[in-house]
Structures are given as C-alpha cells and as structure tokens.
Amino acid sequence: MNFSYAISVVATISFVAFGVVSLLLDLSVRELRIDVGAREQEVHTLEARIAELTQAREATEEKREAQEWANGELRRKIIQQQTAIQAQQEQLNRGTQIAQQIGPSLLRDLAAASAKNERLKGLLGKHGYVVQTK
C-alpha cells in the first residue's frame, strides 16, 4: 500500500468523521437554541406577569392609602361632632340644673304675686299652672 493512499484514506475518514461530529454538534446546538428560545419566552412571559402584578399591587397600595386618609378625615369629623354634642349636653345639663334650682321658687313667687294681679294669674293659667287662692 502506498503511503499517500493511506494518508488519503485517513484524511477522508477524518473529514467524514469531523463532518458527522460537526453535523451532530450543529443539531445539538440547534436544539439548545430552540430550548433557550422557549426559556426566553417563558422569562418574558413571567416578567410581563410580574410587571402586571407590581402594577396591581401599587394600585392597591394607592387605594389603601386613600382609604386610610378618608378614614382619618371621618375620625376627625366624628371627634368634632362628639365635641359639639358634649358641649350641647353640658349646656342642657346647666339649663336643667338652673330650672330645678330656680323654677319652683319662681313659680311660687309668681303665684303669690298673681293673687294681686289678674293678668299674671291669666298668664300662669295659660301655661297650665293653676293658682289656688285661699
């Protein structure tokens, strides 16, 4: 056998082997690229979903803050109304106390004075207070 023929056969077999290996590597790379493309699509989908959820969370947070502010305003109004009601109740209590202290004495004095004054007697009668003369 000829040395150059042997080198040619070895070279041809090597080239065919390298070609087959190259083809197999190319197919593997192609499959990996397809897989990477699918994974990238999944990542983009997940990133879009994360962005949507982040936006929804921010909107919810803004609504919560607005509700807290509105609740604070309602608390302030309630406190103002409670303060006004307490002031009115205190005024009513003072009026009741004055009426209980002065009312009976004033009516007795008016009844005594009405014995001499018919107009005063009529005024007391008009309001349901009957003066009995002795």
VOGU-3710 file (C-alpha; in Angstrom, 3 decimals, decimal comma):
1> mnfsyaisvv> 0,000/0,000/0,000  1,006/3,285/-0,834  1,757/5,761/1,946  -0,015/8,631/0,235  -3,025/6,381/-0,350  -3,142/5,581/3,381  -2,888/9,260/4,257  -5,715/9,999/1,799  -7,917/7,294/3,335  -7,171/8,501/6,875
11> atisfvafgv> -7,779/12,095/5,829  -11,048/11,151/4,128  -12,219/9,156/7,134  -11,188/12,027/9,413  -13,058/14,547/7,291  -16,148/12,325/7,211  -15,883/11,793/10,986  -15,422/15,549/11,555  -18,379/16,177/9,249  -20,571/13,767/11,172
21> vsllldlsvr> -19,426/15,236/14,511  -19,993/18,729/13,150  -23,486/17,740/11,992  -24,298/16,203/15,366  -22,969/19,269/17,189  -24,970/21,521/14,864  -28,157/19,558/15,655  -27,404/19,748/19,387  -26,752/23,481/19,160  -29,970/23,934/17,167
31> elridvgare> -31,959/22,028/19,839  -30,290/24,078/22,566  -31,136/27,316/20,745  -34,754/26,198/20,425  -34,773/25,344/24,132  -33,139/28,681/25,009  -35,714/30,500/22,851  -38,552/28,735/24,670  -36,989/29,560/28,028  -36,521/33,191/26,993
41> qevhtleari> -40,194/33,316/26,022  -41,101/31,901/29,453  -38,900/34,524/31,093  -40,550/37,318/29,069  -43,982/35,970/29,978  -43,032/35,828/33,655  -41,524/39,315/33,534  -44,742/40,649/31,972  -46,792/38,916/34,676  -44,534/40,339/37,379
51> aeltqareat> -44,978/43,807/35,883  -48,778/43,363/35,885  -48,758/42,167/39,485  -46,489/45,016/40,528  -48,810/47,500/38,880  -51,822/45,896/40,565  -50,047/45,956/43,938  -49,187/49,634/43,514  -52,795/50,435/42,595  -53,996/48,515/45,637
61> eekreaqewa> -51,490/50,352/47,826  -52,710/53,702/46,476  -56,316/52,703/47,188  -55,356/51,622/50,708  -53,606/54,922/51,361  -56,601/56,857/50,022  -58,912/54,809/52,253  -56,690/55,428/55,281  -56,764/59,163/54,544  -60,575/59,078/54,191
71> ngelrrkiiq> -60,833/57,127/57,457  -58,678/59,755/59,171  -60,945/62,509/57,863  -64,000/60,636/59,143  -62,354/60,199/62,554  -61,663/63,937/62,739  -65,272/64,759/61,804  -66,593/62,285/64,360  -64,397/63,798/67,067  -65,612/67,298/66,116
81> qqtaiqaqqe> -69,230/66,148/66,268  -68,668/64,404/69,600  -67,112/67,572/70,979  -70,085/69,640/69,764  -72,541/67,135/71,252  -70,695/67,177/74,580  -70,836/70,990/74,634  -74,584/70,881/73,909  -75,109/68,246/76,597  -73,224/70,392/79,116
91> qlnrgtqiaq> -75,391/73,376/78,183  -78,545/71,265/78,585  -77,312/69,993/81,945  -76,663/73,569/83,138  -80,141/74,632/81,953  -81,760/71,690/83,716  -79,854/72,437/86,886  -80,897/76,096/86,775  -84,518/75,141/86,068  -84,527/72,728/89,018
101> qigpsllrdl> -82,995/75,300/91,365  -84,908/78,427/90,332  -88,122/77,114/88,696  -90,159/76,044/91,759  -89,230/79,125/93,771  -90,019/81,428/90,840  -93,415/79,774/90,279  -94,296/80,089/93,983  -93,364/83,760/93,971  -95,362/84,364/90,756
111> aaasaknerl> -98,340/82,504/92,238  -98,167/84,669/95,338  -97,917/87,814/93,201  -100,813/86,687/90,983  -103,178/86,946/93,916  -102,983/90,742/93,418  -102,542/90,739/89,599  -105,178/89,153/87,338  -103,041/89,448/84,204  -100,284/87,472/85,888
121> kgllgkhgyv> -102,838/84,900/87,091  -104,137/84,542/83,492  -100,618/84,148/82,138  -99,852/81,359/84,619  -103,180/79,651/83,797  -102,459/79,910/80,077  -99,322/77,822/80,611  -101,045/75,181/82,760  -100,197/76,484/86,188  -103,401/76,912/88,218
131> vqtk> -103,176/79,294/91,149  -105,401/78,346/94,041  -106,495/81,158/96,252  -107,025/80,530/99,952
//
